[in-house]
């Protein structure tokens, strides 16, 4: 006979799921908007000379109120994201960051006049589809009752190796690759931000657990040293992310930075979460396949959003392809005749000394 306590526990779990889901969705909106607001501030600063630009190593954006508005907007989004990790697993919260890509793409086309053609709109749609598939099939973290259990997991040799590799890679990029290739390759600064960000998510997950247990009265986790260490780590890592993300935004197009940042960041967060919580060992084969398929859909969406963004493709072009072959051949013939007429006219004017058509 089921215990009366079981329906209550199930109700609390369902409530936590919807709270985490709502926080993750609102986080995507605020973070996606913050990219646009900060980009507007950086564009304003670029008129003051290269000495104050973030790409030149300057910090002039700290004096611009629009950039601060973008930072506050990102802070609200990150706070909502931080709270979401306390109620829902990282494998659910992190993939929903794809929605920030959509928000950024739409707002960039509206306020920054960046192109969003038909393929870009299809990419936004595929981002939603891929994220939904990932959420449905994503691995679920094991239950962590207290911070002591999480501390034991943090001491796992595999996770420590991952942390050492990430820190070494970040140090190498920041000291060696960044100054030489950061202005040429968009992956340099974004890879550093994503690598550090994967560790930030793990520390936020631990801090969220400590805050939730302390506020609920379950335990006094802040009587330990670990939460204070995690706060320092989180602040330092967030500062590094903000600095190098500003460099990437100042140099490259927003529609390039945001989707690539999402793909690399999500990949590393899922990897770190899988190493720390060992979820993949408990997944069914269909969930693993579904999770990978969802992630590949998101990658295709990113390609559509970026690789073809300069092409002038609209729904009218698709309608034109669907016309009968005879009309298509006549259209091509007329275009060829017009081109031949313009070429002959240019040659004639060239011979008479009229250079208007050259």
C-alpha positions as CSV (number, residue, x, y, z in Angstrom):
1,X,0.0,0.0,0.0
2,X,1.6,3.4,-1.0
3,X,2.5,5.8,1.7
4,X,0.4,9.0,2.0
5,X,3.8,10.8,1.9
6,X,4.6,9.6,-1.7
7,X,2.0,11.8,-3.5
8,X,3.2,14.8,-1.5
9,X,6.8,14.1,-2.5
10,X,5.8,13.7,-6.1
11,X,3.9,17.0,-6.0
12,X,7.0,18.8,-4.6
13,X,9.2,17.3,-7.4
14,X,6.7,18.4,-10.0
15,X,6.6,21.9,-8.5
16,X,10.4,22.1,-8.5
17,X,10.4,21.1,-12.1
18,X,8.1,23.9,-13.2
19,X,9.9,26.4,-11.0
20,X,13.2,25.4,-12.6
21,X,11.7,25.4,-16.1
22,X,10.2,28.9,-15.6
23,X,13.4,30.3,-14.3
24,X,15.4,28.8,-17.2
25,X,13.0,30.3,-19.7
26,X,13.1,33.8,-18.2
27,X,16.9,33.5,-17.9
28,X,17.2,32.9,-21.7
29,X,15.1,36.0,-22.4
30,X,17.2,38.3,-20.2
31,X,20.6,36.9,-21.3
32,X,19.7,37.1,-25.0
33,X,18.6,40.7,-24.6
34,X,21.7,41.6,-22.7
35,X,23.9,40.7,-25.7
36,X,22.1,43.3,-27.8
37,X,22.1,46.0,-25.2
38,X,25.9,45.5,-24.5
39,X,26.6,45.5,-28.2
40,X,24.8,48.8,-28.6
41,X,27.0,50.2,-25.8
42,X,30.1,48.9,-27.4
43,X,29.2,50.4,-30.8
44,X,28.7,53.8,-29.1
45,X,32.2,53.5,-27.5
46,X,33.8,52.6,-30.8
47,X,33.3,56.2,-31.9
48,X,35.6,57.3,-29.1
49,X,38.7,55.7,-30.6
50,X,40.3,52.3,-30.5
51,X,42.1,53.1,-27.3
52,X,38.9,52.6,-25.3
53,X,37.6,49.6,-27.1
54,X,37.4,46.2,-25.3
55,X,39.2,44.6,-28.3
56,X,42.2,46.9,-27.7
57,X,42.3,45.9,-24.0
58,X,40.5,49.0,-22.8
59,X,37.8,49.2,-20.2
60,X,36.0,52.3,-21.4
61,X,32.7,50.4,-21.5
62,X,32.6,50.7,-17.7
63,X,31.7,54.4,-18.1
64,X,28.8,53.8,-20.5
65,X,25.3,53.5,-18.9
66,X,23.9,51.4,-21.8
67,X,26.6,48.8,-21.3
68,X,25.8,48.7,-17.6
69,X,22.1,48.3,-18.4
70,X,23.1,45.3,-20.5
71,X,25.2,44.0,-17.6
72,X,22.3,44.3,-15.2
73,X,20.1,42.5,-17.7
74,X,22.6,39.7,-17.9
75,X,22.9,39.7,-14.1
76,X,19.1,39.2,-13.8
77,X,19.3,36.4,-16.3
78,X,22.3,34.8,-14.6
79,X,20.5,35.0,-11.2
80,X,17.4,33.3,-12.7
81,X,19.7,30.7,-14.3
82,X,21.5,30.2,-11.0
83,X,18.2,29.7,-9.2
84,X,17.1,27.3,-11.8
85,X,20.0,25.0,-11.1
86,X,18.8,24.7,-7.5
87,X,15.4,23.3,-8.6
88,X,16.2,21.4,-11.8
89,X,19.1,19.4,-13.1
90,X,21.8,21.0,-15.2
91,X,20.9,18.7,-18.1
92,X,17.5,20.4,-18.3
93,X,18.6,24.0,-17.6
94,X,21.6,24.3,-19.9
95,X,20.1,23.2,-23.2
96,X,17.3,25.8,-22.8
97,X,20.1,28.4,-23.3
98,X,19.4,27.9,-27.0
99,X,16.4,30.1,-26.6
100,X,18.8,33.0,-25.8
101,X,20.2,32.4,-29.3
102,X,16.8,33.0,-30.8
103,X,16.2,36.1,-28.7
104,X,19.5,37.5,-29.7
105,X,19.0,36.8,-33.4
106,X,15.6,38.4,-33.5
107,X,16.6,41.5,-31.5
108,X,19.8,41.9,-33.6
109,X,17.8,42.0,-36.8
110,X,15.4,44.6,-35.2
111,X,17.8,46.9,-33.4
112,X,21.3,46.3,-34.9
113,X,20.0,45.8,-38.5
114,X,21.7,42.4,-38.8
115,X,20.4,40.2,-41.5
116,X,17.9,37.4,-40.5
117,X,16.9,35.7,-43.8
118,X,14.7,32.7,-44.4
119,X,17.4,30.3,-43.4
120,X,18.1,32.2,-40.2
121,X,14.4,31.9,-39.3
122,X,14.5,28.2,-40.0
123,X,17.6,28.0,-37.8
124,X,15.7,29.6,-35.0
125,X,12.9,27.1,-35.4
126,X,15.3,24.2,-35.4
127,X,16.9,25.6,-32.2
128,X,13.5,25.2,-30.5
129,X,13.0,21.7,-31.9
130,X,16.6,20.6,-31.0
131,X,16.4,22.0,-27.5
132,X,13.0,20.3,-26.9
133,X,14.5,16.9,-28.0
134,X,17.5,17.4,-25.7
135,X,15.3,18.3,-22.8
136,X,13.1,15.2,-23.3
137,X,16.0,12.8,-23.6
138,X,18.6,14.5,-21.5
139,X,20.2,12.6,-18.6
140,X,18.8,13.2,-15.2
141,X,21.2,13.9,-12.3
142,X,21.2,11.5,-9.3
143,X,19.6,12.8,-6.1
144,X,22.1,14.8,-3.9
145,X,20.7,15.1,-0.4
146,X,23.4,17.3,1.1
147,X,26.6,19.2,0.4
148,X,28.8,16.5,1.9
149,X,27.7,14.1,-0.8
150,X,28.5,16.7,-3.4
151,X,31.9,17.3,-1.8
152,X,32.6,13.6,-2.2
153,X,31.7,13.8,-5.9
154,X,33.9,16.9,-6.4
155,X,36.9,14.8,-5.2
156,X,36.4,12.2,-7.9
157,X,39.8,11.8,-9.8
158,X,38.1,12.0,-13.2
159,X,36.4,15.3,-12.4
160,X,39.7,16.7,-10.9
161,X,41.4,15.8,-14.2
162,X,38.7,17.6,-16.1
163,X,39.2,20.7,-14.0
164,X,42.9,20.7,-14.4
165,X,42.6,20.3,-18.2
166,X,40.1,23.2,-18.4
167,X,42.2,25.5,-16.3
168,X,45.4,24.7,-18.3
169,X,43.6,25.2,-21.6
170,X,42.1,28.5,-20.4
171,X,45.5,29.7,-19.2
172,X,47.1,28.7,-22.5
173,X,44.5,30.5,-24.5
174,X,44.5,33.7,-22.4
175,X,48.3,34.0,-22.3
176,X,49.4,32.6,-25.7
177,X,46.6,32.2,-28.3
178,X,44.4,35.2,-27.3
179,X,46.9,38.0,-28.0
180,X,48.0,36.4,-31.3
181,X,44.8,34.9,-32.8
182,X,41.9,36.4,-30.8
183,X,41.3,39.2,-33.4
184,X,41.3,36.7,-36.2
185,X,39.4,33.6,-35.0
186,X,36.1,33.8,-33.2
187,X,36.7,30.5,-31.5
188,X,39.6,31.7,-29.4
189,X,37.8,33.9,-26.9
190,X,34.6,31.9,-27.0
191,X,36.4,28.7,-26.2
192,X,37.9,30.3,-23.1
193,X,34.5,31.7,-22.0
194,X,32.9,28.3,-22.5
195,X,35.6,26.3,-20.7
196,X,35.5,28.6,-17.7
197,X,31.7,28.7,-17.9
198,X,31.4,24.9,-17.5
199,X,33.2,25.1,-14.2
200,X,31.0,28.1,-13.2
201,X,27.8,26.0,-13.7
202,X,29.1,23.3,-11.4
203,X,29.9,25.8,-8.7
204,X,26.5,27.4,-9.1
205,X,24.8,24.1,-8.8
206,X,26.6,23.5,-5.5
207,X,25.9,27.0,-4.2
208,X,22.2,26.7,-5.2
209,X,22.0,23.4,-3.3
210,X,23.6,25.1,-0.2
211,X,21.3,28.1,-0.4
212,X,18.2,25.9,-0.8
213,X,19.0,23.7,2.1
214,X,19.9,26.7,4.3
215,X,16.8,28.7,3.5
216,X,14.5,25.7,4.0
217,X,16.1,24.9,7.4
218,X,17.2,21.5,6.3
219,X,20.8,22.1,7.2
220,X,23.3,24.9,7.8
221,X,25.6,24.4,4.9
222,X,27.2,27.8,5.3
223,X,28.8,26.6,8.5
224,X,31.2,24.7,6.2
225,X,34.1,26.2,4.3
226,X,33.0,24.9,0.9
227,X,30.2,27.5,0.1
228,X,32.6,30.4,0.7
229,X,35.2,28.9,-1.5
230,X,32.6,28.3,-4.2
231,X,31.5,32.0,-4.0
232,X,35.1,33.2,-4.6
233,X,35.5,30.8,-7.5
234,X,32.2,31.8,-9.1
235,X,33.0,35.6,-8.8
236,X,36.4,35.1,-10.3
237,X,35.2,32.9,-13.2
238,X,32.3,35.2,-14.0
239,X,34.7,38.1,-14.2
240,X,36.9,36.2,-16.6
241,X,33.8,35.3,-18.8
242,X,32.6,38.9,-18.9
243,X,36.0,40.2,-19.9
244,X,36.6,37.8,-22.8
245,X,33.0,37.8,-23.9
246,X,33.2,41.5,-24.3
247,X,36.3,41.1,-26.4
248,X,34.5,38.6,-28.7
249,X,31.4,40.9,-29.0
250,X,33.5,43.9,-29.8
251,X,35.4,42.2,-32.6
252,X,32.8,39.9,-34.2
253,X,29.2,40.0,-35.2
254,X,26.7,39.3,-32.5
255,X,24.9,36.7,-34.6
256,X,28.1,34.7,-34.8
257,X,29.3,35.0,-31.2
258,X,26.0,34.0,-29.5
259,X,25.3,30.7,-31.3
260,X,28.9,29.4,-31.3
261,X,29.1,30.3,-27.6
262,X,25.9,28.3,-27.0
263,X,27.2,25.2,-28.8
264,X,30.6,25.1,-27.1
265,X,29.3,26.1,-23.7
266,X,26.5,23.5,-23.8
267,X,28.8,20.8,-24.9
268,X,31.3,21.4,-22.1
269,X,28.6,21.8,-19.4
270,X,27.0,18.5,-20.4
271,X,30.4,16.9,-20.4
272,X,31.3,18.3,-16.9
273,X,27.9,17.3,-15.6
274,X,28.2,13.8,-17.0
275,X,31.7,13.4,-15.4
276,X,30.6,14.8,-12.0
277,X,27.1,13.2,-11.7
278,X,27.7,10.0,-13.8
279,X,24.3,10.3,-15.5
280,X,25.2,8.7,-18.8
281,X,25.7,5.3,-17.2
282,X,22.1,5.2,-16.1
283,X,20.6,6.3,-19.4
284,X,18.7,4.1,-21.8
285,X,20.0,3.6,-25.4
286,X,17.1,5.5,-26.9
287,X,17.7,8.5,-24.6
288,X,21.3,8.6,-25.6
289,X,20.4,8.5,-29.3
290,X,17.7,11.1,-28.8
291,X,20.0,13.4,-26.9
292,X,22.7,13.2,-29.6
293,X,20.1,13.8,-32.3
294,X,18.8,16.8,-30.5
295,X,22.2,18.3,-30.2
296,X,23.0,17.7,-33.9
297,X,19.7,19.5,-34.8
298,X,20.9,22.5,-32.8
299,X,24.3,22.4,-34.6
300,X,22.5,22.4,-38.0
301,X,20.4,25.3,-36.7
302,X,23.6,27.2,-35.8
303,X,25.0,26.6,-39.3
304,X,21.8,28.0,-40.9
305,X,21.9,31.0,-38.6
306,X,25.5,31.9,-39.5
307,X,26.9,30.3,-42.7
308,X,24.2,31.7,-44.9
309,X,23.3,34.9,-43.0
310,X,24.6,37.2,-45.8
311,X,22.6,35.6,-48.5
312,X,19.4,37.4,-49.6
313,X,17.0,34.5,-49.4
314,X,13.3,35.0,-48.7
315,X,10.0,33.1,-49.1
316,X,9.5,34.6,-52.5
317,X,12.7,32.8,-53.7
318,X,11.2,29.5,-52.6
319,X,8.0,30.2,-54.4
320,X,10.0,31.0,-57.5
321,X,11.6,27.6,-57.5
322,X,8.2,25.9,-57.4
323,X,7.2,27.5,-60.7
324,X,6.9,25.3,-63.9
325,X,10.1,24.5,-65.8
326,X,9.0,26.5,-68.8
327,X,8.6,29.7,-66.8
328,X,11.9,29.1,-65.1
329,X,13.7,28.7,-68.5
330,X,12.0,31.8,-69.9
331,X,13.1,33.8,-66.8
332,X,16.7,32.6,-67.2
333,X,16.6,33.5,-70.9
334,X,15.3,37.0,-70.3
335,X,18.0,37.5,-67.6
336,X,20.7,36.4,-70.1
337,X,19.3,38.7,-72.8
338,X,19.3,41.7,-70.4
339,X,22.9,40.9,-69.4
340,X,24.0,40.6,-73.1
341,X,22.3,44.0,-73.9
342,X,24.0,45.7,-71.0
343,X,27.3,44.2,-72.1
344,X,27.0,45.5,-75.7
345,X,25.9,48.9,-74.4
346,X,29.0,49.1,-72.2
347,X,31.3,48.2,-75.1
348,X,29.6,50.8,-77.3
349,X,30.0,53.6,-74.8
350,X,33.5,52.6,-74.1
351,X,34.4,53.0,-77.8
352,X,32.9,56.5,-77.9
353,X,34.6,57.7,-74.8
354,X,31.5,57.6,-72.6
355,X,32.6,55.8,-69.3
356,X,29.2,56.0,-67.5
357,X,28.4,52.3,-68.0
358,X,31.9,50.9,-67.3
